[in-house]
Amino acid sequence: MTTTTAIPLAELGGRRPDGAGSVQVQMDPTVQIGTAKCFAIYGKGGIGKSTTSSNLSAAFSKLGKRVLQIGCDPKHDSTFTLTKRMLPTVIDVLETVDFHAEELRVEDFVYEGYNGVMCVEAGGPPAGTGCGGYVVGQTVKLLKEHHLLEDTDVVIFDVLGDVVCGGFAAPLQHADRAMIVTANDFDSIFAMNRIVQAIGAKAKNYKVRLGGVIANRSAATDQIDKYNERIGLKLAAHFPDLDVIRRSRLKKSTLFEMEASPELEKVQQEYLRLAASMWLGSEPFEAVPMKDRDLFDLLGFD
């Protein structure tokens, strides 16, 4: 059972602790990623975050970077296109040793995928019984204890669905930049607006900042562009709704393993361009999220 511990404000430098006024797991501030560049990928549930994360990991590896992808979803399906299988989760593995983490070996929870990308599935607590933030915290702690982060250039957190609590936002404690995946529709942009709120809240206590928007499964980006212009965001990449991307998931493959075609090459080049841009870094966006009613009034109207 996980319990929360009250931390005196004096020890937090006068800051309010994460989740003040709500019940959630406190993240251990001493557990840090290290020197690796860390990115958290967020977006509406089902928008293609795992496809985006896995192909982005593959693109970073193509650029010669040592990559670690951490899936943060109870479905534990973030990395299967990289590894060709569903991996056991950190929580599953910890359960086999009665949560004595010192008994685990690296190979029990870290698996090598396509082009050397290292893959971990954090998993999650049983439904309705715990906080996803605890799972993320335990995963990062294990990786630190086994010195895996010391040999990593890039860490990618693939985070589940819409942000509704501090647990879902836990990877933001570790990330340098948060990227938001969205489609060109109201529901996806509504979820993006909430994610912008969450990143803004975490940025008060942590180094994480907004890194940009990734348009996915969208022929056009007019609604995304309208929202971005209003709040102060920009598009970082655009991936159209192509059948080859859908088929890559069915074939349990990254886009870099699919049969060559002109349209596929364009997508591959866009991923490589995005990875190179994220590695070089850019000035963070200081976006101001909209009120729900204002967002509703902004979008649509062909």
C-alpha positions in Angstrom: 0.0 0.0 0.0 1.3 3.4 -0.9 1.0 6.3 1.5 1.6 10.0 1.2 4.0 11.9 3.4 3.5 15.5 4.4 6.5 17.6 3.4 7.0 20.9 5.3 6.7 24.0 3.0 10.1 25.1 4.3 11.7 22.1 2.8 10.0 22.9 -0.5 11.4 26.4 -0.6 8.0 27.8 0.1 6.4 26.0 -2.8 3.1 24.2 -2.4 3.6 20.4 -2.8 2.3 18.7 -5.9 -1.4 18.0 -5.6 -1.9 20.2 -2.6 -5.6 19.9 -1.7 -6.0 16.4 -3.3 -5.0 12.9 -2.5 -2.2 11.5 -4.6 1.3 10.0 -4.3 4.1 12.4 -3.6 7.0 12.1 -6.0 10.5 11.7 -4.6 12.4 14.9 -5.5 15.7 13.1 -5.1 15.1 10.7 -8.0 16.3 12.5 -11.2 16.8 11.3 -14.8 20.4 12.6 -15.0 22.1 14.0 -18.1 19.8 12.4 -20.8 17.5 14.6 -22.7 14.0 13.7 -21.5 10.7 14.1 -23.5 7.2 13.3 -22.3 4.6 12.6 -25.1 1.0 13.5 -24.2 -2.3 13.6 -26.0 -5.9 12.4 -26.1 -6.4 8.7 -25.6 -6.2 6.8 -28.9 -4.6 9.7 -30.8 -1.5 7.7 -31.7 1.0 8.6 -29.0 2.5 5.1 -28.9 3.0 5.1 -32.7 4.5 8.5 -32.5 6.7 7.7 -29.5 8.0 4.4 -31.0 8.8 6.0 -34.4 10.4 9.0 -32.7 12.6 6.6 -30.6 13.6 4.8 -33.8 14.4 8.1 -35.5 16.6 9.2 -32.5 18.4 5.8 -32.8 18.9 6.5 -36.5 20.7 9.7 -35.5 23.1 7.7 -33.4 21.5 8.4 -30.0 21.1 5.8 -27.2 17.4 5.8 -26.6 15.2 4.5 -23.7 11.4 4.5 -24.2 9.2 4.1 -21.1 5.6 3.2 -21.6 3.3 4.6 -18.9 0.0 2.9 -19.6 -1.6 -0.2 -18.0 -2.2 -1.5 -21.6 1.6 -1.8 -21.8 1.5 -1.6 -25.6 3.8 1.4 -26.0 6.8 -0.5 -27.3 5.5 -3.6 -29.1 6.4 -2.2 -32.6 10.0 -1.9 -31.3 10.2 -5.3 -29.6 7.6 -7.3 -31.6 5.9 -8.4 -28.4 4.0 -7.3 -25.3 6.5 -6.8 -22.5 5.9 -7.6 -18.9 5.4 -4.5 -16.8 7.6 -3.2 -14.0 4.7 -3.7 -11.7 4.2 -7.3 -12.9 7.9 -8.1 -12.4 8.0 -6.4 -8.9 5.0 -8.5 -7.9 6.9 -11.7 -8.7 9.6 -10.8 -6.1 7.0 -9.5 -3.5 8.1 -6.0 -4.4 11.7 -6.5 -3.2 13.3 -4.4 -6.0 16.8 -5.4 -5.0 16.1 -9.0 -6.3 15.5 -7.8 -9.8 18.0 -8.0 -12.7 18.1 -5.5 -15.5 17.0 -8.1 -18.0 13.8 -8.7 -15.9 12.3 -5.4 -17.0 14.4 -3.8 -19.7 14.3 -5.2 -23.3 16.2 -4.2 -26.4 14.1 -3.3 -29.4 14.6 -2.0 -33.0 18.0 -0.5 -33.7 19.1 -0.8 -30.1 16.2 1.2 -28.5 15.8 0.1 -24.9 12.2 -0.5 -23.9 10.4 -0.5 -20.5 6.7 -0.8 -19.8 5.9 0.7 -16.4 2.3 -0.6 -16.4 -0.1 0.5 -13.7 -1.9 -0.5 -10.5 -5.1 -2.5 -10.8 -8.0 -0.4 -11.8 -9.3 1.9 -9.1 -6.7 0.9 -6.5 -3.7 3.1 -6.9 -1.9 6.0 -8.5 -0.1 6.0 -11.8 2.4 8.4 -10.4 3.7 5.7 -8.0 4.3 3.4 -10.9 6.3 6.0 -12.9 8.3 6.9 -9.8 9.2 3.2 -9.1 10.2 2.7 -12.7 12.6 5.7 -12.7 14.0 4.6 -9.4 14.7 1.1 -10.6 16.4 2.5 -13.8 18.6 4.7 -11.6 19.6 1.9 -9.2 20.7 -0.2 -12.1 22.6 2.7 -13.7 20.7 2.4 -16.9 20.2 6.2 -17.3 23.9 6.8 -17.3 24.3 5.2 -20.7 21.3 6.9 -22.3 21.1 10.0 -24.5 17.3 10.3 -24.9 14.5 9.2 -22.6 10.9 9.2 -24.0 7.9 8.8 -21.7 4.8 7.7 -23.6 2.0 8.8 -21.3 -1.6 7.5 -21.2 -4.6 9.5 -22.3 -6.0 12.8 -21.1 -4.5 14.4 -18.0 -7.0 14.2 -15.1 -4.8 13.8 -12.0 -1.3 14.3 -10.7 -0.4 10.7 -11.3 -0.9 11.0 -15.1 1.3 14.2 -14.9 4.1 12.4 -13.0 6.5 12.1 -16.0 6.5 15.9 -16.2 8.7 15.9 -13.0 11.5 14.3 -15.1 11.0 15.8 -18.6 12.8 18.7 -20.2 10.1 19.2 -22.8 6.6 17.9 -23.2 5.3 17.3 -26.7 1.5 17.1 -27.4 0.1 14.8 -30.1 -3.3 16.0 -31.5 -5.6 15.5 -34.4 -7.3 18.3 -36.2 -10.6 18.0 -34.3 -12.4 19.4 -31.2 -12.0 16.5 -28.8 -8.2 16.2 -29.4 -7.7 19.9 -29.1 -9.8 20.0 -25.9 -7.6 17.3 -24.4 -4.5 19.3 -25.6 -5.8 22.4 -23.8 -6.0 20.4 -20.5 -2.5 19.1 -21.1 -1.2 22.7 -21.5 -2.8 23.4 -18.2 -1.0 20.5 -16.5 2.4 21.4 -18.0 1.9 25.0 -16.8 1.2 23.7 -13.3 4.2 21.4 -13.2 6.5 24.1 -14.7 6.1 26.1 -11.5 8.1 23.5 -9.6 10.0 21.6 -12.3 12.1 22.3 -15.4 9.6 20.9 -17.8 8.4 23.2 -20.5 6.2 23.0 -23.6 8.1 21.8 -26.7 5.5 22.0 -29.4 2.6 20.2 -31.0 2.6 17.1 -33.2 -0.3 16.9 -35.6 -1.2 13.2 -36.2 -3.8 11.4 -38.4 -4.8 14.7 -40.0 -4.9 15.8 -43.6 -5.3 19.4 -42.6 -4.2 21.4 -39.5 -6.4 24.5 -39.7 -8.1 23.9 -36.3 -4.8 23.1 -34.6 -3.3 26.2 -36.2 -6.2 28.4 -35.0 -5.7 27.1 -31.4 -1.9 27.4 -31.5 -2.1 31.0 -32.7 -4.5 31.9 -29.9 -2.5 30.5 -27.0 1.1 30.8 -28.2 2.0 27.4 -29.5 3.5 26.1 -32.8 3.4 22.9 -34.8 6.6 20.8 -34.5 5.6 18.1 -37.0 2.7 16.9 -39.1 1.9 13.2 -39.9 -1.1 12.6 -42.2 -3.6 9.8 -41.9 -1.9 7.3 -44.1 -2.7 3.6 -44.5 1.0 2.6 -44.2 1.1 4.0 -40.6 -2.0 1.9 -39.7 -0.5 -1.2 -41.3 2.8 -0.7 -39.4 1.0 -1.2 -36.1 -0.7 -4.4 -37.5 2.7 -5.7 -38.6 4.2 -4.8 -35.2 6.9 -2.7 -36.9 8.2 0.8 -36.9 7.8 2.9 -40.0 11.5 2.4 -40.6 11.0 -1.3 -41.2 8.1 -1.1 -43.7 8.4 -1.6 -47.4 9.8 1.5 -49.1 7.5 3.9 -51.0 7.5 7.6 -51.7 4.8 8.4 -49.2 6.6 6.4 -46.5 9.9 8.1 -47.2 8.3 11.5 -46.5 7.0 10.3 -43.2 10.3 8.8 -42.2 12.1 12.1 -43.1 9.5 14.0 -41.0 10.3 11.8 -38.0 14.1 12.2 -38.5 13.6 16.0 -38.9 11.5 16.1 -35.7 14.0 14.1 -33.7 16.9 16.3 -34.9 15.0 19.4 -33.9 14.1 18.0 -30.5 17.7 17.1 -29.9 19.0 20.5 -30.8 16.4 22.1 -28.6 14.4 25.3 -28.9 13.0 28.1 -26.8 10.1 26.8 -24.7 6.6 28.0 -25.4 4.8 30.1 -22.7 1.3 29.1 -23.8 -1.8 30.3 -21.9 -4.6 27.7 -22.0 -8.1 28.7 -22.8 -11.3 28.4 -20.8 -13.5 25.5 -22.0 -16.3 27.8 -23.3 -13.8 30.0 -25.2 -12.3 27.0 -26.8 -15.7 25.7 -27.8 -16.5 29.0 -29.4 -13.1 29.2 -31.2 -13.1 26.0 -33.1 -15.2 24.9 -36.1 -17.2 27.2 -38.4 -16.1 26.2 -41.9 
